[in-house]
Amino acid sequence: MVTVNEILTMVNIALGNAPLLNCEAADANHDGQITVDEILTAVNNALNGCPAQVTPTPPTASTGRFATTATVCRCWAWLLS
């Protein structure tokens, strides 16, 4: 879940009051800035919960296929792709 503090961090970054380094993961499109749509996504995730995000892991020796694991939905991980 995204917290209010994380959303406030994003707003401060968007306003230029904090560096992007404070929450690089919030920059979903990796353009070097936090935009209104990224903040709105965070607000929606705070209100409704985060969608399940899938992270591929290397193929296992037994199956030869990629496995997936869910990631946490936090400022530092919820938008990583």
mmCIF file of the N, C-alpha and C atoms, coordinates in Angstrom:
data_MODEL
# 
_entry.id   MODEL 
# 
loop_
_atom_site.group_PDB 
_atom_site.id 
_atom_site.type_symbol 
_atom_site.label_atom_id 
_atom_site.label_alt_id 
_atom_site.label_comp_id 
_atom_site.label_asym_id 
_atom_site.label_entity_id 
_atom_site.label_seq_id 
_atom_site.pdbx_PDB_ins_code 
_atom_site.Cartn_x 
_atom_site.Cartn_y 
_atom_site.Cartn_z 
_atom_site.occupancy 
_atom_site.B_iso_or_equiv 
_atom_site.pdbx_formal_charge 
_atom_site.auth_seq_id 
_atom_site.auth_comp_id 
_atom_site.auth_asym_id 
_atom_site.auth_atom_id 
_atom_site.pdbx_PDB_model_num 
ATOM 1   N N  . MET A 1 1  ? 0.839  -1.180  0.000   1.00 0.00 ? 1  MET A N  1 
ATOM 2   C CA . MET A 1 1  ? 0.000  0.000   0.000   1.00 0.00 ? 1  MET A CA 1 
ATOM 3   C C  . MET A 1 1  ? 0.878  1.235   0.000   1.00 0.00 ? 1  MET A C  1 
ATOM 4   N N  . VAL A 1 2  ? 0.470  2.221   -0.720  1.00 0.00 ? 2  VAL A N  1 
ATOM 5   C CA . VAL A 1 2  ? 1.160  3.499   -0.758  1.00 0.00 ? 2  VAL A CA 1 
ATOM 6   C C  . VAL A 1 2  ? 0.688  4.319   0.435   1.00 0.00 ? 2  VAL A C  1 
ATOM 7   N N  . THR A 1 3  ? 1.613  4.973   1.112   1.00 0.00 ? 3  THR A N  1 
ATOM 8   C CA . THR A 1 3  ? 1.258  5.764   2.290   1.00 0.00 ? 3  THR A CA 1 
ATOM 9   C C  . THR A 1 3  ? 1.142  7.247   1.942   1.00 0.00 ? 3  THR A C  1 
ATOM 10  N N  . VAL A 1 4  ? 0.482  7.988   2.834   1.00 0.00 ? 4  VAL A N  1 
ATOM 11  C CA . VAL A 1 4  ? 0.343  9.433   2.651   1.00 0.00 ? 4  VAL A CA 1 
ATOM 12  C C  . VAL A 1 4  ? 1.717  10.091  2.629   1.00 0.00 ? 4  VAL A C  1 
ATOM 13  N N  . ASN A 1 5  ? 2.625  9.650   3.480   1.00 0.00 ? 5  ASN A N  1 
ATOM 14  C CA . ASN A 1 5  ? 3.973  10.221  3.485   1.00 0.00 ? 5  ASN A CA 1 
ATOM 15  C C  . ASN A 1 5  ? 4.655  10.056  2.135   1.00 0.00 ? 5  ASN A C  1 
ATOM 16  N N  . GLU A 1 6  ? 4.459  8.913   1.501   1.00 0.00 ? 6  GLU A N  1 
ATOM 17  C CA . GLU A 1 6  ? 5.058  8.675   0.190   1.00 0.00 ? 6  GLU A CA 1 
ATOM 18  C C  . GLU A 1 6  ? 4.450  9.592   -0.864  1.00 0.00 ? 6  GLU A C  1 
ATOM 19  N N  . ILE A 1 7  ? 3.142  9.815   -0.776  1.00 0.00 ? 7  ILE A N  1 
ATOM 20  C CA . ILE A 1 7  ? 2.491  10.735  -1.714  1.00 0.00 ? 7  ILE A CA 1 
ATOM 21  C C  . ILE A 1 7  ? 3.005  12.150  -1.493  1.00 0.00 ? 7  ILE A C  1 
ATOM 22  N N  . LEU A 1 8  ? 3.169  12.546  -0.245  1.00 0.00 ? 8  LEU A N  1 
ATOM 23  C CA . LEU A 1 8  ? 3.709  13.874  0.041   1.00 0.00 ? 8  LEU A CA 1 
ATOM 24  C C  . LEU A 1 8  ? 5.137  14.007  -0.481  1.00 0.00 ? 8  LEU A C  1 
ATOM 25  N N  . THR A 1 9  ? 5.911  12.956  -0.377  1.00 0.00 ? 9  THR A N  1 
ATOM 26  C CA . THR A 1 9  ? 7.261  12.970  -0.943  1.00 0.00 ? 9  THR A CA 1 
ATOM 27  C C  . THR A 1 9  ? 7.193  13.197  -2.443  1.00 0.00 ? 9  THR A C  1 
ATOM 28  N N  . MET A 1 10 ? 6.272  12.505  -3.105  1.00 0.00 ? 10 MET A N  1 
ATOM 29  C CA . MET A 1 10 ? 6.111  12.666  -4.545  1.00 0.00 ? 10 MET A CA 1 
ATOM 30  C C  . MET A 1 10 ? 5.723  14.098  -4.905  1.00 0.00 ? 10 MET A C  1 
ATOM 31  N N  . VAL A 1 11 ? 4.805  14.678  -4.144  1.00 0.00 ? 11 VAL A N  1 
ATOM 32  C CA . VAL A 1 11 ? 4.372  16.056  -4.404  1.00 0.00 ? 11 VAL A CA 1 
ATOM 33  C C  . VAL A 1 11 ? 5.549  17.010  -4.220  1.00 0.00 ? 11 VAL A C  1 
ATOM 34  N N  . ASN A 1 12 ? 6.331  16.817  -3.168  1.00 0.00 ? 12 ASN A N  1 
ATOM 35  C CA . ASN A 1 12 ? 7.495  17.672  -2.950  1.00 0.00 ? 12 ASN A CA 1 
ATOM 36  C C  . ASN A 1 12 ? 8.507  17.552  -4.081  1.00 0.00 ? 12 ASN A C  1 
ATOM 37  N N  . ILE A 1 13 ? 8.682  16.353  -4.604  1.00 0.00 ? 13 ILE A N  1 
ATOM 38  C CA . ILE A 1 13 ? 9.575  16.172  -5.749  1.00 0.00 ? 13 ILE A CA 1 
ATOM 39  C C  . ILE A 1 13 ? 9.015  16.910  -6.963  1.00 0.00 ? 13 ILE A C  1 
ATOM 40  N N  . ALA A 1 14 ? 7.716  16.754  -7.212  1.00 0.00 ? 14 ALA A N  1 
ATOM 41  C CA . ALA A 1 14 ? 7.072  17.402  -8.360  1.00 0.00 ? 14 ALA A CA 1 
ATOM 42  C C  . ALA A 1 14 ? 7.185  18.921  -8.279  1.00 0.00 ? 14 ALA A C  1 
ATOM 43  N N  . LEU A 1 15 ? 7.113  19.459  -7.061  1.00 0.00 ? 15 LEU A N  1 
ATOM 44  C CA . LEU A 1 15 ? 7.203  20.910  -6.878  1.00 0.00 ? 15 LEU A CA 1 
ATOM 45  C C  . LEU A 1 15 ? 8.636  21.420  -6.878  1.00 0.00 ? 15 LEU A C  1 
ATOM 46  N N  . GLY A 1 16 ? 9.589  20.512  -6.896  1.00 0.00 ? 16 GLY A N  1 
ATOM 47  C CA . GLY A 1 16 ? 10.988 20.922  -6.879  1.00 0.00 ? 16 GLY A CA 1 
ATOM 48  C C  . GLY A 1 16 ? 11.539 21.162  -5.497  1.00 0.00 ? 16 GLY A C  1 
ATOM 49  N N  . ASN A 1 17 ? 10.797 20.744  -4.469  1.00 0.00 ? 17 ASN A N  1 
ATOM 50  C CA . ASN A 1 17 ? 11.230 20.945  -3.087  1.00 0.00 ? 17 ASN A CA 1 
ATOM 51  C C  . ASN A 1 17 ? 12.046 19.787  -2.548  1.00 0.00 ? 17 ASN A C  1 
ATOM 52  N N  . ALA A 1 18 ? 12.170 18.712  -3.313  1.00 0.00 ? 18 ALA A N  1 
ATOM 53  C CA . ALA A 1 18 ? 12.940 17.534  -2.905  1.00 0.00 ? 18 ALA A CA 1 
ATOM 54  C C  . ALA A 1 18 ? 13.522 16.902  -4.162  1.00 0.00 ? 18 ALA A C  1 
ATOM 55  N N  . PRO A 1 19 ? 14.659 16.234  -4.027  1.00 0.00 ? 19 PRO A N  1 
ATOM 56  C CA . PRO A 1 19 ? 15.260 15.590  -5.204  1.00 0.00 ? 19 PRO A CA 1 
ATOM 57  C C  . PRO A 1 19 ? 14.548 14.286  -5.571  1.00 0.00 ? 19 PRO A C  1 
ATOM 58  N N  . LEU A 1 20 ? 14.600 13.943  -6.829  1.00 0.00 ? 20 LEU A N  1 
ATOM 59  C CA . LEU A 1 20 ? 14.008 12.698  -7.304  1.00 0.00 ? 20 LEU A CA 1 
ATOM 60  C C  . LEU A 1 20 ? 14.608 11.496  -6.590  1.00 0.00 ? 20 LEU A C  1 
ATOM 61  N N  . LEU A 1 21 ? 15.837 11.623  -6.121  1.00 0.00 ? 21 LEU A N  1 
ATOM 62  C CA . LEU A 1 21 ? 16.490 10.520  -5.402  1.00 0.00 ? 21 LEU A CA 1 
ATOM 63  C C  . LEU A 1 21 ? 15.699 10.079  -4.174  1.00 0.00 ? 21 LEU A C  1 
ATOM 64  N N  . ASN A 1 22 ? 14.841 10.950  -3.646  1.00 0.00 ? 22 ASN A N  1 
ATOM 65  C CA . ASN A 1 22 ? 14.034 10.587  -2.472  1.00 0.00 ? 22 ASN A CA 1 
ATOM 66  C C  . ASN A 1 22 ? 13.009 9.503   -2.785  1.00 0.00 ? 22 ASN A C  1 
ATOM 67  N N  . CYS A 1 23 ? 12.647 9.355   -4.052  1.00 0.00 ? 23 CYS A N  1 
ATOM 68  C CA . CYS A 1 23 ? 11.686 8.308   -4.439  1.00 0.00 ? 23 CYS A CA 1 
ATOM 69  C C  . CYS A 1 23 ? 11.735 8.094   -5.942  1.00 0.00 ? 23 CYS A C  1 
ATOM 70  N N  . GLU A 1 24 ? 12.842 7.553   -6.422  1.00 0.00 ? 24 GLU A N  1 
ATOM 71  C CA . GLU A 1 24 ? 13.007 7.333   -7.864  1.00 0.00 ? 24 GLU A CA 1 
ATOM 72  C C  . GLU A 1 24 ? 11.966 6.381   -8.434  1.00 0.00 ? 24 GLU A C  1 
ATOM 73  N N  . ALA A 1 25 ? 11.501 5.448   -7.627  1.00 0.00 ? 25 ALA A N  1 
ATOM 74  C CA . ALA A 1 25 ? 10.531 4.465   -8.107  1.00 0.00 ? 25 ALA A CA 1 
ATOM 75  C C  . ALA A 1 25 ? 9.206  5.095   -8.492  1.00 0.00 ? 25 ALA A C  1 
ATOM 76  N N  . ALA A 1 26 ? 8.910  6.269   -7.972  1.00 0.00 ? 26 ALA A N  1 
ATOM 77  C CA . ALA A 1 26 ? 7.657  6.940   -8.298  1.00 0.00 ? 26 ALA A CA 1 
ATOM 78  C C  . ALA A 1 26 ? 7.662  7.508   -9.714  1.00 0.00 ? 26 ALA A C  1 
ATOM 79  N N  . ASP A 1 27 ? 8.825  7.595   -10.323 1.00 0.00 ? 27 ASP A N  1 
ATOM 80  C CA . ASP A 1 27 ? 8.949  8.071   -11.697 1.00 0.00 ? 27 ASP A CA 1 
ATOM 81  C C  . ASP A 1 27 ? 8.691  6.908   -12.640 1.00 0.00 ? 27 ASP A C  1 
ATOM 82  N N  . ALA A 1 28 ? 7.417  6.609   -12.845 1.00 0.00 ? 28 ALA A N  1 
ATOM 83  C CA . ALA A 1 28 ? 7.007  5.400   -13.573 1.00 0.00 ? 28 ALA A CA 1 
ATOM 84  C C  . ALA A 1 28 ? 7.541  5.338   -14.993 1.00 0.00 ? 28 ALA A C  1 
ATOM 85  N N  . ASN A 1 29 ? 7.591  6.461   -15.680 1.00 0.00 ? 29 ASN A N  1 
ATOM 86  C CA . ASN A 1 29 ? 8.036  6.437   -17.070 1.00 0.00 ? 29 ASN A CA 1 
ATOM 87  C C  . ASN A 1 29 ? 9.517  6.792   -17.214 1.00 0.00 ? 29 ASN A C  1 
ATOM 88  N N  . HIS A 1 30 ? 10.198 6.944   -16.093 1.00 0.00 ? 30 HIS A N  1 
ATOM 89  C CA . HIS A 1 30 ? 11.652 7.172   -16.070 1.00 0.00 ? 30 HIS A CA 1 
ATOM 90  C C  . HIS A 1 30 ? 12.073 8.395   -16.878 1.00 0.00 ? 30 HIS A C  1 
ATOM 91  N N  . ASP A 1 31 ? 11.271 9.474   -16.777 1.00 0.00 ? 31 ASP A N  1 
ATOM 92  C CA . ASP A 1 31 ? 11.621 10.696  -17.499 1.00 0.00 ? 31 ASP A CA 1 
ATOM 93  C C  . ASP A 1 31 ? 12.340 11.718  -16.619 1.00 0.00 ? 31 ASP A C  1 
ATOM 94  N N  . GLY A 1 32 ? 12.652 11.326  -15.389 1.00 0.00 ? 32 GLY A N  1 
ATOM 95  C CA . GLY A 1 32 ? 13.401 12.203  -14.504 1.00 0.00 ? 32 GLY A CA 1 
ATOM 96  C C  . GLY A 1 32 ? 12.565 13.194  -13.724 1.00 0.00 ? 32 GLY A C  1 
ATOM 97  N N  . GLN A 1 33 ? 11.249 13.029  -13.754 1.00 0.00 ? 33 GLN A N  1 
ATOM 98  C CA . GLN A 1 33 ? 10.373 13.921  -12.992 1.00 0.00 ? 33 GLN A CA 1 
ATOM 99  C C  . GLN A 1 33 ? 9.139  13.162  -12.516 1.00 0.00 ? 33 GLN A C  1 
ATOM 100 N N  . ILE A 1 34 ? 8.499  13.707  -11.500 1.00 0.00 ? 34 ILE A N  1 
ATOM 101 C CA . ILE A 1 34 ? 7.232  13.162  -11.007 1.00 0.00 ? 34 ILE A CA 1 
ATOM 102 C C  . ILE A 1 34 ? 6.131  14.041  -11.588 1.00 0.00 ? 34 ILE A C  1 
ATOM 103 N N  . THR A 1 35 ? 5.173  13.417  -12.256 1.00 0.00 ? 35 THR A N  1 
ATOM 104 C CA . THR A 1 35 ? 4.096  14.161  -12.907 1.00 0.00 ? 35 THR A CA 1 
ATOM 105 C C  . THR A 1 35 ? 2.758  13.893  -12.212 1.00 0.00 ? 35 THR A C  1 
ATOM 106 N N  . VAL A 1 36 ? 1.769  14.690  -12.567 1.00 0.00 ? 36 VAL A N  1 
ATOM 107 C CA . VAL A 1 36 ? 0.448  14.587  -11.943 1.00 0.00 ? 36 VAL A CA 1 
ATOM 108 C C  . VAL A 1 36 ? -0.130 13.183  -12.118 1.00 0.00 ? 36 VAL A C  1 
ATOM 109 N N  . ASP A 1 37 ? 0.016  12.586  -13.287 1.00 0.00 ? 37 ASP A N  1 
ATOM 110 C CA . ASP A 1 37 ? -0.547 11.253  -13.491 1.00 0.00 ? 37 ASP A CA 1 
ATOM 111 C C  . ASP A 1 37 ? 0.112  10.214  -12.592 1.00 0.00 ? 37 ASP A C  1 
ATOM 112 N N  . GLU A 1 38 ? 1.402  10.375  -12.322 1.00 0.00 ? 38 GLU A N  1 
ATOM 113 C CA . GLU A 1 38 ? 2.087  9.449   -11.420 1.00 0.00 ? 38 GLU A CA 1 
ATOM 114 C C  . GLU A 1 38 ? 1.607  9.640   -9.975  1.00 0.00 ? 38 GLU A C  1 
ATOM 115 N N  . ILE A 1 39 ? 1.363  10.889  -9.606  1.00 0.00 ? 39 ILE A N  1 
ATOM 116 C CA . ILE A 1 39 ? 0.825  11.160  -8.264  1.00 0.00 ? 39 ILE A CA 1 
ATOM 117 C C  . ILE A 1 39 ? -0.585 10.600  -8.136  1.00 0.00 ? 39 ILE A C  1 
ATOM 118 N N  . LEU A 1 40 ? -1.405 10.765  -9.174  1.00 0.00 ? 40 LEU A N  1 
ATOM 119 C CA . LEU A 1 40 ? -2.769 10.228  -9.139  1.00 0.00 ? 40 LEU A CA 1 
ATOM 120 C C  . LEU A 1 40 ? -2.774 8.707   -9.052  1.00 0.00 ? 40 LEU A C  1 
ATOM 121 N N  . THR A 1 41 ? -1.847 8.066   -9.725  1.00 0.00 ? 41 THR A N  1 
ATOM 122 C CA . THR A 1 41 ? -1.727 6.612   -9.614  1.00 0.00 ? 41 THR A CA 1 
ATOM 123 C C  . THR A 1 41 ? -1.413 6.227   -8.177  1.00 0.00 ? 41 THR A C  1 
ATOM 124 N N  . ALA A 1 42 ? -0.521 6.976   -7.542  1.00 0.00 ? 42 ALA A N  1 
ATOM 125 C CA . ALA A 1 42 ? -0.172 6.705   -6.145  1.00 0.00 ? 42 ALA A CA 1 
ATOM 126 C C  . ALA A 1 42 ? -1.375 6.907   -5.231  1.00 0.00 ? 42 ALA A C  1 
ATOM 127 N N  . VAL A 1 43 ? -2.142 7.965   -5.472  1.00 0.00 ? 43 VAL A N  1 
ATOM 128 C CA . VAL A 1 43 ? -3.341 8.220   -4.661  1.00 0.00 ? 43 VAL A CA 1 
ATOM 129 C C  . VAL A 1 43 ? -4.342 7.085   -4.839  1.00 0.00 ? 43 VAL A C  1 
ATOM 130 N N  . ASN A 1 44 ? -4.569 6.669   -6.082  1.00 0.00 ? 44 ASN A N  1 
ATOM 131 C CA . ASN A 1 44 ? -5.490 5.546   -6.332  1.00 0.00 ? 44 ASN A CA 1 
ATOM 132 C C  . ASN A 1 44 ? -5.011 4.280   -5.639  1.00 0.00 ? 44 ASN A C  1 
ATOM 133 N N  . ASN A 1 45 ? -3.707 4.030   -5.671  1.00 0.00 ? 45 ASN A N  1 
ATOM 134 C CA . ASN A 1 45 ? -3.173 2.848   -5.009  1.00 0.00 ? 45 ASN A CA 1 
ATOM 135 C C  . ASN A 1 45 ? -3.295 2.960   -3.489  1.00 0.00 ? 45 ASN A C  1 
ATOM 136 N N  . ALA A 1 46 ? -3.185 4.166   -2.966  1.00 0.00 ? 46 ALA A N  1 
ATOM 137 C CA . ALA A 1 46 ? -3.362 4.358   -1.526  1.00 0.00 ? 46 ALA A CA 1 
ATOM 138 C C  . ALA A 1 46 ? -4.811 4.093   -1.118  1.00 0.00 ? 46 ALA A C  1 
ATOM 139 N N  . LEU A 1 47 ? -5.746 4.512   -1.952  1.00 0.00 ? 47 LEU A N  1 
ATOM 140 C CA . LEU A 1 47 ? -7.164 4.355   -1.637  1.00 0.00 ? 47 LEU A CA 1 
ATOM 141 C C  . LEU A 1 47 ? -7.689 2.944   -1.902  1.00 0.00 ? 47 LEU A C  1 
ATOM 142 N N  . ASN A 1 48 ? -7.228 2.344   -2.980  1.00 0.00 ? 48 ASN A N  1 
ATOM 143 C CA . ASN A 1 48 ? -7.808 1.083   -3.441  1.00 0.00 ? 48 ASN A CA 1 
ATOM 144 C C  . ASN A 1 48 ? -6.885 -0.121  -3.306  1.00 0.00 ? 48 ASN A C  1 
ATOM 145 N N  . GLY A 1 49 ? -5.673 0.098   -2.866  1.00 0.00 ? 49 GLY A N  1 
ATOM 146 C CA . GLY A 1 49 ? -4.698 -0.980  -2.824  1.00 0.00 ? 49 GLY A CA 1 
ATOM 147 C C  . GLY A 1 49 ? -3.969 -1.064  -4.148  1.00 0.00 ? 49 GLY A C  1 
ATOM 148 N N  . CYS A 1 50 ? -2.840 -1.671  -4.115  1.00 0.00 ? 50 CYS A N  1 
ATOM 149 C CA . CYS A 1 50 ? -1.994 -1.756  -5.305  1.00 0.00 ? 50 CYS A CA 1 
ATOM 150 C C  . CYS A 1 50 ? -2.367 -2.964  -6.140  1.00 0.00 ? 50 CYS A C  1 
ATOM 151 N N  . PRO A 1 51 ? -2.286 -2.805  -7.460  1.00 0.00 ? 51 PRO A N  1 
ATOM 152 C CA . PRO A 1 51 ? -2.483 -3.977  -8.307  1.00 0.00 ? 51 PRO A CA 1 
ATOM 153 C C  . PRO A 1 51 ? -1.311 -4.927  -8.117  1.00 0.00 ? 51 PRO A C  1 
ATOM 154 N N  . ALA A 1 52 ? -1.551 -6.173  -8.306  1.00 0.00 ? 52 ALA A N  1 
ATOM 155 C CA . ALA A 1 52 ? -0.458 -7.150  -8.185  1.00 0.00 ? 52 ALA A CA 1 
ATOM 156 C C  . ALA A 1 52 ? 0.560  -6.869  -9.269  1.00 0.00 ? 52 ALA A C  1 
ATOM 157 N N  . GLN A 1 53 ? 1.798  -6.766  -8.859  1.00 0.00 ? 53 GLN A N  1 
ATOM 158 C CA . GLN A 1 53 ? 2.877  -6.565  -9.808  1.00 0.00 ? 53 GLN A CA 1 
ATOM 159 C C  . GLN A 1 53 ? 3.674  -7.850  -9.884  1.00 0.00 ? 53 GLN A C  1 
ATOM 160 N N  . VAL A 1 54 ? 4.043  -8.184  -11.074 1.00 0.00 ? 54 VAL A N  1 
ATOM 161 C CA . VAL A 1 54 ? 4.752  -9.441  -11.268 1.00 0.00 ? 54 VAL A CA 1 
ATOM 162 C C  . VAL A 1 54 ? 6.185  -9.145  -11.667 1.00 0.00 ? 54 VAL A C  1 
ATOM 163 N N  . THR A 1 55 ? 7.112  -9.795  -10.990 1.00 0.00 ? 55 THR A N  1 
ATOM 164 C CA . THR A 1 55 ? 8.529  -9.648  -11.282 1.00 0.00 ? 55 THR A CA 1 
ATOM 165 C C  . THR A 1 55 ? 9.070  -10.987 -11.752 1.00 0.00 ? 55 THR A C  1 
ATOM 166 N N  . PRO A 1 56 ? 9.595  -11.029 -12.968 1.00 0.00 ? 56 PRO A N  1 
ATOM 167 C CA . PRO A 1 56 ? 10.135 -12.309 -13.427 1.00 0.00 ? 56 PRO A CA 1 
ATOM 168 C C  . PRO A 1 56 ? 11.418 -12.670 -12.685 1.00 0.00 ? 56 PRO A C  1 
ATOM 169 N N  . THR A 1 57 ? 11.598 -13.929 -12.424 1.00 0.00 ? 57 THR A N  1 
ATOM 170 C CA . THR A 1 57 ? 12.827 -14.431 -11.833 1.00 0.00 ? 57 THR A CA 1 
ATOM 171 C C  . THR A 1 57 ? 13.431 -15.425 -12.811 1.00 0.00 ? 57 THR A C  1 
ATOM 172 N N  . PRO A 1 58 ? 14.725 -15.671 -12.704 1.00 0.00 ? 58 PRO A N  1 
ATOM 173 C CA . PRO A 1 58 ? 15.370 -16.563 -13.680 1.00 0.00 ? 58 PRO A CA 1 
ATOM 174 C C  . PRO A 1 58 ? 14.713 -17.931 -13.744 1.00 0.00 ? 58 PRO A C  1 
ATOM 175 N N  . PRO A 1 59 ? 14.829 -18.574 -14.901 1.00 0.00 ? 59 PRO A N  1 
ATOM 176 C CA . PRO A 1 59 ? 14.243 -19.914 -15.048 1.00 0.00 ? 59 PRO A CA 1 
ATOM 177 C C  . PRO A 1 59 ? 14.828 -20.886 -14.026 1.00 0.00 ? 59 PRO A C  1 
ATOM 178 N N  . THR A 1 60 ? 13.999 -21.767 -13.566 1.00 0.00 ? 60 THR A N  1 
ATOM 179 C CA . THR A 1 60 ? 14.480 -22.788 -12.638 1.00 0.00 ? 60 THR A CA 1 
ATOM 180 C C  . THR A 1 60 ? 15.020 -23.965 -13.427 1.00 0.00 ? 60 THR A C  1 
ATOM 181 N N  . ALA A 1 61 ? 15.942 -24.677 -12.822 1.00 0.00 ? 61 ALA A N  1 
ATOM 182 C CA . ALA A 1 61 ? 16.542 -25.825 -13.509 1.00 0.00 ? 61 ALA A CA 1 
ATOM 183 C C  . ALA A 1 61 ? 15.507 -26.905 -13.794 1.00 0.00 ? 61 ALA A C  1 
ATOM 184 N N  . SER A 1 62 ? 14.528 -27.053 -12.894 1.00 0.00 ? 62 SER A N  1 
ATOM 185 C CA . SER A 1 62 ? 13.560 -28.144 -13.060 1.00 0.00 ? 62 SER A CA 1 
ATOM 186 C C  . SER A 1 62 ? 12.538 -27.861 -14.153 1.00 0.00 ? 62 SER A C  1 
ATOM 187 N N  . THR A 1 63 ? 12.147 -26.571 -14.331 1.00 0.00 ? 63 THR A N  1 
ATOM 188 C CA . THR A 1 63 ? 11.108 -26.276 -15.314 1.00 0.00 ? 63 THR A CA 1 
ATOM 189 C C  . THR A 1 63 ? 11.646 -25.611 -16.565 1.00 0.00 ? 63 THR A C  1 
ATOM 190 N N  . GLY A 1 64 ? 12.762 -24.873 -16.438 1.00 0.00 ? 64 GLY A N  1 
ATOM 191 C CA . GLY A 1 64 ? 13.280 -24.141 -17.579 1.00 0.00 ? 64 GLY A CA 1 
ATOM 192 C C  . GLY A 1 64 ? 12.456 -22.927 -17.933 1.00 0.00 ? 64 GLY A C  1 
ATOM 193 N N  . ARG A 1 65 ? 11.444 -22.601 -17.105 1.00 0.00 ? 65 ARG A N  1 
ATOM 194 C CA . ARG A 1 65 ? 10.585 -21.448 -17.363 1.00 0.00 ? 65 ARG A CA 1 
ATOM 195 C C  . ARG A 1 65 ? 10.824 -20.373 -16.318 1.00 0.00 ? 65 ARG A C  1 
ATOM 196 N N  . PHE A 1 66 ? 10.447 -19.147 -16.681 1.00 0.00 ? 66 PHE A N  1 
ATOM 197 C CA . PHE A 1 66 ? 10.542 -18.056 -15.726 1.00 0.00 ? 66 PHE A CA 1 
ATOM 198 C C  . PHE A 1 66 ? 9.451  -18.200 -14.679 1.00 0.00 ? 66 PHE A C  1 
ATOM 199 N N  . ALA A 1 67 ? 9.815  -17.953 -13.440 1.00 0.00 ? 67 ALA A N  1 
ATOM 200 C CA . ALA A 1 67 ? 8.843  -17.924 -12.351 1.00 0.00 ? 67 ALA A CA 1 
ATOM 201 C C  . ALA A 1 67 ? 8.480  -16.464 -12.106 1.00 0.00 ? 67 ALA A C  1 
ATOM 202 N N  . THR A 1 68 ? 7.412  -16.222 -11.389 1.00 0.00 ? 68 THR A N  1 
ATOM 203 C CA . THR A 1 68 ? 7.039  -14.846 -11.055 1.00 0.00 ? 68 THR A CA 1 
ATOM 204 C C  . THR A 1 68 ? 6.809  -14.728 -9.561  1.00 0.00 ? 68 THR A C  1 
ATOM 205 N N  . THR A 1 69 ? 7.099  -13.544 -9.053  1.00 0.00 ? 69 THR A N  1 
ATOM 206 C CA . THR A 1 69 ? 6.830  -13.263 -7.648  1.00 0.00 ? 69 THR A CA 1 
ATOM 207 C C  . THR A 1 69 ? 6.196  -11.886 -7.553  1.00 0.00 ? 69 THR A C  1 
ATOM 208 N N  . ALA A 1 70 ? 5.288  -11.716 -6.637  1.00 0.00 ? 70 ALA A N  1 
ATOM 209 C CA . ALA A 1 70 ? 4.658  -10.411 -6.442  1.00 0.00 ? 70 ALA A CA 1 
ATOM 210 C C  . ALA A 1 70 ? 5.615  -9.499  -5.697  1.00 0.00 ? 70 ALA A C  1 
ATOM 211 N N  . THR A 1 71 ? 5.588  -8.221  -6.035  1.00 0.00 ? 71 THR A N  1 
ATOM 212 C CA . THR A 1 71 ? 6.427  -7.252  -5.336  1.00 0.00 ? 71 THR A CA 1 
ATOM 213 C C  . THR A 1 71 ? 5.569  -6.421  -4.411  1.00 0.00 ? 71 THR A C  1 
ATOM 214 N N  . VAL A 1 72 ? 6.197  -5.794  -3.452  1.00 0.00 ? 72 VAL A N  1 
ATOM 215 C CA . VAL A 1 72 ? 5.469  -4.943  -2.535  1.00 0.00 ? 72 VAL A CA 1 
ATOM 216 C C  . VAL A 1 72 ? 5.126  -3.632  -3.224  1.00 0.00 ? 72 VAL A C  1 
ATOM 217 N N  . CYS A 1 73 ? 4.160  -2.950  -2.708  1.00 0.00 ? 73 CYS A N  1 
ATOM 218 C CA . CYS A 1 73 ? 3.702  -1.690  -3.292  1.00 0.00 ? 73 CYS A CA 1 
ATOM 219 C C  . CYS A 1 73 ? 4.082  -0.569  -2.346  1.00 0.00 ? 73 CYS A C  1 
ATOM 220 N N  . ARG A 1 74 ? 5.269  -0.089  -2.466  1.00 0.00 ? 74 ARG A N  1 
ATOM 221 C CA . ARG A 1 74 ? 5.785  0.990   -1.630  1.00 0.00 ? 74 ARG A CA 1 
ATOM 222 C C  . ARG A 1 74 ? 6.425  2.023   -2.562  1.00 0.00 ? 74 ARG A C  1 
ATOM 223 N N  . CYS A 1 75 ? 6.701  3.173   -2.036  1.00 0.00 ? 75 CYS A N  1 
ATOM 224 C CA . CYS A 1 75 ? 7.335  4.222   -2.818  1.00 0.00 ? 75 CYS A CA 1 
ATOM 225 C C  . CYS A 1 75 ? 8.572  3.696   -3.526  1.00 0.00 ? 75 CYS A C  1 
ATOM 226 N N  . TRP A 1 76 ? 9.314  2.835   -2.863  1.00 0.00 ? 76 TRP A N  1 
ATOM 227 C CA . TRP A 1 76 ? 10.577 2.367   -3.416  1.00 0.00 ? 76 TRP A CA 1 
ATOM 228 C C  . TRP A 1 76 ? 10.390 1.208   -4.374  1.00 0.00 ? 76 TRP A C  1 
ATOM 229 N N  . ALA A 1 77 ? 9.197  0.634   -4.458  1.00 0.00 ? 77 ALA A N  1 
ATOM 230 C CA . ALA A 1 77 ? 9.047  -0.532  -5.327  1.00 0.00 ? 77 ALA A CA 1 
ATOM 231 C C  . ALA A 1 77 ? 7.751  -0.556  -6.127  1.00 0.00 ? 77 ALA A C  1 
ATOM 232 N N  . TRP A 1 78 ? 6.755  0.213   -5.801  1.00 0.00 ? 78 TRP A N  1 
ATOM 233 C CA . TRP A 1 78 ? 5.442  0.022   -6.412  1.00 0.00 ? 78 TRP A CA 1 
ATOM 234 C C  . TRP A 1 78 ? 5.385  0.362   -7.885  1.00 0.00 ? 78 TRP A C  1 
ATOM 235 N N  . LEU A 1 79 ? 6.328  1.164   -8.370  1.00 0.00 ? 79 LEU A N  1 
ATOM 236 C CA . LEU A 1 79 ? 6.279  1.498   -9.797  1.00 0.00 ? 79 LEU A CA 1 
ATOM 237 C C  . LEU A 1 79 ? 7.435  0.908   -10.591 1.00 0.00 ? 79 LEU A C  1 
ATOM 238 N N  . LEU A 1 80 ? 8.268  0.147   -9.953  1.00 0.00 ? 80 LEU A N  1 
ATOM 239 C CA . LEU A 1 80 ? 9.392  -0.436  -10.684 1.00 0.00 ? 80 LEU A CA 1 
ATOM 240 C C  . LEU A 1 80 ? 8.883  -1.413  -11.714 1.00 0.00 ? 80 LEU A C  1 
ATOM 241 N N  . SER A 1 81 ? 9.453  -1.362  -12.857 1.00 0.00 ? 81 SER A N  1 
ATOM 242 C CA . SER A 1 81 ? 9.020  -2.289  -13.898 1.00 0.00 ? 81 SER A CA 1 
ATOM 243 C C  . SER A 1 81 ? 10.207 -3.024  -14.468 1.00 0.00 ? 81 SER A C  1 
# 
